[in-house]
Amino acid sequence: MKYLEDFYPGQIFEFRSAPLSKEQIKEFATEWDPQTLHLDEEEASKIHGSLIASGFQTMLIVFKPLMRDLMTDVANIGGMGFDKLRWLRPLRPEEPLNIRMVVDSVTPSRSKTDRGVLKYTIDARNPAGEVIFMTEVPVMIKRREGNTP
């Protein structure tokens, strides 16, 4: 289990997402974001050059490996939101993403000494190396027992 003390500013974690098929993009859009640019290949191609994934689906694809490969072994108390959430380019079918998480700060709580805030920036790049998604994430993490004042 990783605790707040196991993280430090500048620490980097890297992940890779699986690509989405056209069918997966359309299935998600049908249920959650039924816009033409996510459902109709011909119309989406006129505007974006191809079908594109919903921004919400993109965010889930970015966070999936981070949650499964890192956060399941972290003493996570809970997320606190997203800051500076940006979709800079569209996610296209069959594009895997290179995902990078950089720890920005590690701040023990003054009022609740059993925890603190881990703040990190995450970005995802397409195969061309272009950033398509980024956000800053503060999350509450337990401190290791015995490390509290």
C-alpha positions as CSV (number, residue, x, y, z in Angstrom):
1,M,0.0,0.0,0.0
2,K,1.3,3.5,-0.9
3,Y,0.7,6.4,1.5
4,L,1.1,10.1,1.2
5,E,4.8,9.8,2.3
6,D,5.5,7.5,-0.7
7,F,4.9,10.4,-3.2
8,Y,7.2,13.4,-3.9
9,P,7.0,16.4,-6.2
10,G,8.4,15.6,-9.7
11,Q,7.6,11.9,-9.4
12,I,6.4,10.5,-12.7
13,F,4.2,7.5,-13.5
14,E,3.5,6.4,-17.1
15,F,0.7,4.3,-18.5
16,R,-0.7,3.4,-21.9
17,S,-4.3,3.1,-22.8
18,A,-5.9,0.5,-25.1
19,P,-7.2,2.1,-28.4
20,L,-11.0,2.5,-28.9
21,S,-12.7,1.0,-31.9
22,K,-15.3,2.9,-33.9
23,E,-17.9,0.6,-32.4
24,Q,-16.8,1.4,-28.8
25,I,-17.0,5.1,-29.6
26,K,-20.5,4.8,-31.0
27,E,-21.7,2.5,-28.2
28,F,-20.6,5.0,-25.6
29,A,-22.0,7.9,-27.5
30,T,-25.3,6.2,-27.9
31,E,-25.7,5.9,-24.2
32,W,-23.9,9.0,-22.8
33,D,-23.2,11.6,-25.5
34,P,-25.3,11.1,-28.6
35,Q,-23.9,13.8,-30.8
36,T,-23.3,13.4,-34.5
37,L,-19.5,13.8,-34.2
38,H,-19.5,10.6,-32.1
39,L,-22.1,8.6,-34.0
40,D,-22.0,9.5,-37.7
41,E,-18.7,8.8,-39.4
42,E,-19.5,10.8,-42.6
43,E,-20.7,13.9,-40.7
44,A,-17.8,13.7,-38.2
45,S,-15.3,13.4,-41.0
46,K,-16.5,16.6,-42.6
47,I,-15.8,18.5,-39.4
48,H,-13.0,16.6,-37.7
49,G,-11.5,14.4,-40.4
50,S,-12.9,11.2,-38.7
51,L,-15.2,9.9,-36.0
52,I,-14.0,11.2,-32.6
53,A,-14.6,9.9,-29.1
54,S,-16.6,11.9,-26.6
55,G,-14.5,14.0,-24.2
56,F,-16.1,12.1,-21.3
57,Q,-15.1,8.7,-22.9
58,T,-11.6,10.1,-23.4
59,M,-11.3,11.1,-19.8
60,L,-12.4,7.6,-18.7
61,I,-9.9,6.0,-21.1
62,V,-7.1,8.2,-19.7
63,F,-8.0,7.4,-16.0
64,K,-8.6,3.6,-16.5
65,P,-4.9,2.5,-16.4
66,L,-4.1,5.0,-13.7
67,M,-6.9,3.7,-11.5
68,R,-6.2,0.0,-12.1
69,D,-2.4,0.1,-12.2
70,L,-1.7,2.6,-9.4
71,M,-4.6,3.8,-7.3
72,T,-5.8,0.4,-6.3
73,D,-2.7,0.2,-4.2
74,V,-2.9,3.7,-2.7
75,A,-4.5,4.6,0.6
76,N,-6.9,6.9,-1.2
77,I,-9.6,8.6,0.9
78,G,-11.2,10.3,-2.1
79,G,-10.9,12.6,-5.0
80,M,-11.4,16.3,-4.6
81,G,-12.3,17.3,-8.2
82,F,-10.5,18.3,-11.4
83,D,-8.7,21.6,-12.0
84,K,-7.9,23.0,-15.5
85,L,-9.6,20.1,-17.3
86,R,-8.9,20.4,-21.0
87,W,-9.6,18.4,-24.1
88,L,-7.0,19.9,-26.5
89,R,-7.4,17.5,-29.5
90,P,-9.9,14.7,-30.3
91,L,-9.3,11.0,-29.6
92,R,-9.7,9.1,-32.8
93,P,-10.5,5.4,-33.3
94,E,-7.6,3.0,-33.0
95,E,-5.3,5.5,-31.2
96,P,-3.7,4.3,-28.0
97,L,-2.7,7.0,-25.6
98,N,0.6,7.6,-23.8
99,I,-0.4,8.8,-20.3
100,R,1.8,10.6,-17.9
101,M,1.1,11.5,-14.3
102,V,3.4,14.0,-12.6
103,V,3.2,14.6,-8.9
104,D,3.0,18.4,-8.3
105,S,2.7,18.6,-4.5
106,V,2.3,16.5,-1.4
107,T,0.8,18.4,1.5
108,P,0.0,16.9,4.9
109,S,-3.2,18.3,6.4
110,R,-2.8,20.6,9.4
111,S,-6.2,19.8,10.8
112,K,-6.5,16.1,10.1
113,T,-3.0,14.7,10.7
114,D,-3.9,11.2,9.4
115,R,-4.1,12.4,5.8
116,G,-3.0,14.9,3.2
117,V,-3.5,16.1,-0.3
118,L,-1.6,14.7,-3.3
119,K,-1.9,16.9,-6.3
120,Y,-0.9,15.6,-9.7
121,T,-1.1,16.6,-13.3
122,I,-2.0,14.1,-15.9
123,D,-1.7,14.4,-19.7
124,A,-2.4,12.0,-22.5
125,R,-0.7,12.1,-25.9
126,N,-1.8,10.5,-29.2
127,P,0.6,8.5,-31.3
128,A,1.8,11.7,-33.0
129,G,2.9,13.0,-29.5
130,E,0.2,15.7,-29.4
131,V,-1.4,16.3,-26.0
132,I,-5.1,15.6,-26.4
133,F,-6.2,15.7,-22.7
134,M,-4.9,17.2,-19.5
135,T,-6.0,18.0,-16.0
136,E,-4.8,18.7,-12.5
137,V,-6.1,16.4,-9.8
138,P,-6.1,16.9,-6.0
139,V,-6.8,13.7,-4.0
140,M,-6.9,13.0,-0.3
141,I,-4.5,10.2,0.7
142,K,-3.9,8.6,4.2
143,R,-0.6,9.1,5.9
144,R,1.3,6.1,7.1
145,E,0.6,5.3,10.7
146,G,3.4,6.6,12.9
147,N,4.2,9.5,10.5
148,T,1.7,11.8,12.0
149,P,2.8,14.4,14.6
